Amino acid sequence: MPLMTGAQYIESLKKVPIEVYALGERIADRTEHPLIRPHVNAAAETYNLAHDAKFSDLGVATSNLSGQPVNRFTHIHHSAQDLVTKVKMLRLLGQRTGSCFQRCVGFDAMNALYSITFDMDKAKGTQYHGRFRDYLKFVQDNDLMPDGAMTDPKGDRSLAPSQQHDPDQYLHIVERRQDGVVIRGAKIHQSGAVNSHEVIAMPTRALGPDDKDYAIACAVPANAPGMVYIFGRQTNDTRKIEGGFDQGNASYGLVGGEATVVFDNVLVPWERVFLAGEAEYAGPLVERFAAFHRQNYGGCKSGVADVVIGAAAALAEYQGVEKAPHIRDKLTEMMLLSETLHACSLACSSEGKPTPSGAYVVDYMLANITKQNVTRYIYEIYRLAQDIAGGFLATMPSERDLRHPRVGPFVEKYYRGAGEVPAEYRLRLGRLLENMTCSIAPVESMHGAGSPQAQRVMILRQGDLEAKKRLARKLAGLE
């Protein structure tokens, strides 16, 4: 099948309805509902990029399975250059959408499963890798968008999955049958789940011998019987229903359209099962996936930061302060922080190494450093943007007030910018910055791909303190 365009992707979703709810109502067409459509548009850009001749090296890759061109979001990394190209692609898409384009989790899930299933087969004589290669070819041949689903509700976090009072707090196998496994539970915070073709579920943590039923990795069609989606609320989300520029980023929305995905006794055929009881491989799978996903953040977030920096700089011009030394210094600092994030992503990619499967993985330590920096630097970028913009980000009148016959002239008069800049220009940029810096976006930067403490655990584990102590002892003459 030829690579889909964005429009073809949207049409493909229309042909496969799912059971999805938002604001207490079931949604008939997930591609047309105003709460969801901007996120659909953002994902569609990942398909459009594959047809952009200027960036064909970013959006398209050559499949290691078929030798044919495939959308890079379905590709398995087979060199450090593949990893670097991924980061550059993510930055470009961040610049184009100013939002989350939602395909990274499924992308990273496929890359983690590819190498981990190979390791399992070699060590345990299982048949998971062959199954996964067949599934991957199906995804590539049909140019599908899989959603990666990892985060469980977790219930009582002081207890292991098998010790929970409600066993469904972690996705688990409830029945093994001749034709497959039946699974039950939920995955939460799932970016792009409501506009994906497939859902790839994985464990969310390392597991012990008593947690074998929770060691499940598999793929299900988004519309499989028992799959239910509950679309999450976002800050000011009803502005999408109202329409107009008060949305801030009307075309592409805010972050990734996260949803709760319920697996209500879903049957998964064996050919779509890639881990079923091998608890000792849950931890390595989670770590590998997390490294890939943390690699991303210096790409997509630097792209989004480019938009924020541009909006702050343009607003400074509209307000007549663009030449003030302190404004120029703040813009410089924002660019320094953004490029540092990008550099971290490039570093962990350039240091990528091959696995026994032939697929490449990023440098774990540097990938975790990347995400740890995002949890700090992006907040500073947003703070500086708000500083430059001024307090009107939180108090400006609505577009309806601007258009109102009685108060509209007052809004136009008192919100005009420097020179002949109309009020609408200031308000539009203000709404964009409000959307990008005063909403769910900072929270996603903090907790997406794991909270800061998760990265610090990995940094300490990867840091090899014993080796550093040996270096110090040798120079101190203590060896």
N, C-alpha and C positions, 0 to 999 in steps of 0.2 A: 504493500500500500504506500502511495506517495506521502511525503510529509504533509501533515495537515496545516492549514492556515488558521489564524485566530477565529475567523468566521466559521470554518469547518469544525473546529473544536467546540464552539458554542452550539452548533447544530447537532453535534454528536451527543451532547448532554441532553438536548431536548428529546432525543429518541429513547433515552433511558431514565424514566422518572424514578425518584427515590422517595422514601417516606421521611420528610423533613418538616420541622416545626420551627416557627419563630414568633415571638410575642404571643404565645398561646394559640396560634392558629396553624393549621397544616397548609403548606405552600404547594400549589399545583405545579408551577413551572419555576424551577430553581434558577433559570437563566433570565427571567424577566422581573422577579421580585426586586423592588428598589433596595432592600437591605443587602441582597446577595449580588446583584448585577455588577456593582463596581469591582468586586473580588473576581468575578468571572472575567471581566475585562482585563484585570491585571494578569491573570493566568494566561489569557489569550495572547498577551504580548510575548510570552515564552514561545508560542507557536509562530507568531509573526516574525520573530527574530531569525528563525530558521530560513526565512525567505528573503531576508535583507542581504543583498549581495555585498554591501559594504562590510558586514560583520559575519559573513558565512563561516569564517574560521571559528567564531565563538559559538554560534547557535547550532552548528551541525558537526557531527563526529562520524567516524567510520566504525561500524559495529565489529567487535572482535568475533562475533558469532556468524554473521552473514557476509561481512565485507561490504555491506551496503551503507549508504548515508542514513543516519538516524538523528533524531533530535538529541542534542547533547544531554538533556535531562533524563534520557533513558540509557546513557552510555556508561560503560564500566571503565574507570580510569586505568590505563595501561602504561603510563609514564608520568614522571614528575611534571612534564609539560601539560598533560591532561589536567592535572590538579591546578596548575597555574592558570590555564585557560578558563577553567571553571570559575575561579575568583574574578577574573576580568569580565566574564559574562555576567556574573551576579552584580558587579558594580554598574555595568551598563544598564541592566534591567532596573536597578534601584534608581538610577538617574531618570529613566524613562517613565517609571510609575510613581516614584515617591512613596512607595508602599511595599507590602510583602506580595510577592508573586506566587508563593505557596507551593512551589514544586520541589523545594530543597529537601524536605523531609522524606518524601518518597524516593528521590534521587539518592540520598544518603543511605536509606534503608536498603536499596538494591545493591549498592556498592559494599555495604557491610555484610549482607547476607551472601554475596557472591564468594567472598574469601573465607568467611566463617564456615559455610556449608562445605567448602572444599576441605578445610581442616578437619571437620567432623567425619567426613567420609573416609579420609585417610587414616584417622585414628580409630574409628569405631566400625568401619565397614558399612555405614549407612548409605542411602541413595539420595540424600538431600540435594547435593550439588547438581546432579543431572536433572532433577525436577526443577531446580531453580533456573538452570540454563534454559530449559524448555519454556518456563514461565516468562523469563526475560525476553526470549525471542518473540513470544506472543505480544508482549508489551511493545517491543520495538517495531514489529511488523504492522501493528495497528495504531502506532503512535499515540499510546494511551498516557494518561496522567494518573499515576498511582499516588495515593495519600499514604504517608508513613504514620503509623499509629503506635506510639510508645507509652505515653504517660497514663498510668492507672490512677483511679481515685485514691487508693492506698488506705482508706479507712483509718484505723489506729496505726499510726506510723511507728509506734514502738514495737509492733508485732510483725512477724514474718507473714507472708501471704497465707501459708497453710494454718496459721494461728488466728486468723481474723474471725470475729464473731459472725460476720457476713462474708462467706467465701467469694462472693462476686465482687468484692472491692478490688480484686486483681483479676484480669482476664484469665480464664483457665479452661481446661478440658473437663467437660462433664460426662462425656461418653466417647468411647472408642468403638467404632463400628467397622464392618468390612469395607464399607464405601467411604470412610473418612472419620473425622472427629467432629463432635459437637462442642462448641465453645460458648461461654457465657461471661458477661462482664461489661466493662465500658472503658473507653479511652477518652480523656478530656483534653481541652486546649488544642484541638486538632485543626491546624491551619489548612484551609482549602478542602476540608473533608466533604463539604456539601457540593463542591463542583469538581470532584474527581471521578474517574471511571472505576478505579479499584481502590481497595484499602489493604495495605500491608501491615499486619499487626506483629509486634515484637514484644518481648519481655521489657519491663521497665527498670529492672535492678538485677543484681547478682542473686542467685538462688541456691538454697541448700538441698540436701537429699530429700527432705520432707516436702519440698515444693515442686516436685516433678510435674504435677498437673498444671503448674503455672508456667512451665518452660514450653511455650508455644509461640512459634513464628509461622505465619501463613498469609495467604493472599485470598481475598474474597471480592467478588464483584460488588460495586457500591450498592447495587439494588438487590443483593441476595436476600432471600426470605429471612426475617429476623433482624435486619439492619435498620436502625432508627437513628435519626439525626436531630439534635436540638441545637439550633443556631444560637450562639452566645450574644448577649447584649454588649454594645460598645458605647463609649462616651458620645453623647449627642447623636446616637444612631438614627433617631427619628427625623433628623434633618434630611436624611436620604429620602424619606417618604415625602417630605415637604418639597424637595427639589431646590434648585437655585445654588448660588455660590456660597451660601452659608455652610454647605457641606465641607468646604475647604478644598478637598481633592475629589471633586464630583465624579471624575472618570474612573478612578482606581481605588477609592475608598481608603480605609484606615486599617493598617496591619493586615491580617490574613483571613478574616472571616472565620474565626475559630468556632468550633462546635464540639458538643459532647456526642460521641459516637457509641451507641448502645448495640451490643451483640447479644440479642435475645434468643439463645439456643440456635446458633447459626451452624449449619452443617458445612464443613469444609472438606471437599474431596482430597484424598491422599496426595494426588498429584500437585496440589496447591499447599501442602504442608512441608515446611522446611526445618522445623524443630519441634519435637513432640516428646518431651520427657527427659532430654539430655540436659539436666539442670546445670551441669558444670560448664556448659557453653553459653549460658545466659549472660554471665558477667562479661566475658570477652566480646560477645555480640553488642552489648550495651556500650562498652568502652569504645569499640571501633566505630559504631554509629555516632556516638557523642563526639569523637574526634573529628569525623567528617563534618558533622553539623556545626561544631564550633569553629572550624576552618572558615565556614561561609560568612561569618558575621563581619569580618573585616572587608568583605566584598560588598555585600548588599547594604550594610550600614554606612559604608563610606559613600556609596552611590546615593543613598537617601540623604546623607549629610551634605552632599554636593547641592541638593535641591534646597535644603534648609539654609545653607550658607548663601546661595544665590538669592533666596527670598529675603534674607536679612539685609544683604547688600543692596538689593533693589529698593527695599523699604527705606533704608537709610538715605538713598538718593531722593526718593519721593518726599522725605521729610527734611531734606536740606542739610543733612549732617554727614554726608558721605566723606567729606574731607577732614573731619575732626580726627585728630591723632588717636584718641581713645577708641573710636569706631574702627579705624584701620587696624589698630592693634588687636582688637577683639576678633575681627575677621581673620587676621593672620593666625591667631591662636586656634580658631576653629579649623582652619585648613591644616595646621600642624597636627592637631589631634586626629582629624579624619585620615590624613595620609599615613599617620602612624598605625592606625587600625588596618589600613590597606596593606602596609608593609608587613605587618604581622601575618596576615593571611598569605601573602606571597611567600614569606619565609617558611611557614609550615608546609606549604605546597612544594616549594623548591627542594626541601629536605625530605620529600616523600620517598618511600622505599617499596620495593616489590614484596609481595607475599608469595608463599608457595603456589598459590593459584595463578600467579602471573599478574594479578591486579595490584595496583599501587595503593598504599595508605599514606596519609599525612604523618608528619612528626607529631606525636601525641602531646609532648610537652609544649611545643610552640602553638599548637591548636588551642590548648587550654589557656595559654597566655593571651591569645587573640581574644577569646570570649571574655576572659576576666577583665581585659582592658575595655571592652565594649561596655561592660556594666558600670564603668566609671566615665570614660571619655564621652560617650554619647550624651550623658546627662549634662556634662559641661558644655558641649556644643549647643544643646537645647537651651541651657541657662543663658549662654551668651547671646543666642538669637533672641530670646525673650527680653534680655537687657537692651539690646539694640532697638527692638521693635517698640518697646514701651508698654505701659499698662493697658492701652486700649485693646490688646489681645483678649483681655478678660471681660471687657465692658462694652465693646462696640455695638451699635445698633444692628438690627437684622436687615437683610436685603429687602424685606417687606416694608420696613420703615423708609429705606432709601427710595422705594417706588411709590410711597404713599403721597397722595396729592396735598395733604395738609403739612405733614412733618418732613416729607422728603426734601423740600428745599432747605430746611434747617440742617438735615444730615449732610447734604451736599455742601452747604456753606461752611459748617464747622469741622468737617472731616477732610476738606481739601488738603492737598499736599503743597509742597513748594512750587512756586511758579504757577503753571497751568495744569498741574496734576489733579485730575478729578477725584472726588471722594471714592468712587467705585474702585479705582486702582488700589488705593490704600486698603480699602476694606477687603478686596479679594486676596491680596497678599497677607493681610492680617489673618483672615480665615484659614489660609493655607498653613501659616505658621501655627495657629491655634490647633489645627487638625494634627499637625506633625509633632508638636512639642508639648502640648498641654493635655494629652489624652492617654489612650492605652499604649501608645507607641513606647514610652519610656519603660513601662512595666514589661512589655514584651522583650525589650532589650536586656532587662535585668534577668528574667526567668526563662526566656526562650533558650533551647539547647542546654537547659540545666541552670539552676540557681548558682550564684557566685561560690557558695561553699562546695558545690560539686566540683568546680574547677580547681579550687584550692586543694581538695583532697588529691586530685590527679597530679597537680603540680608538685606536691610534696612527695607523692609516690614516684614520679618520674625524675625527681631532682637528684637522686643518688647522693644523699648526704654523706654516706660512708666514703665515697670516692673523693668528695670535697675535703673531708677530714684528713684523708691520706695525703692529699696535696699539701695541706697546711702543716701536717706533722713532718713531712719530708723537708720542707723549707725551714722548719724550726729545728731541724736536727734531731727529731724524736724517733725516726724510724730506725 
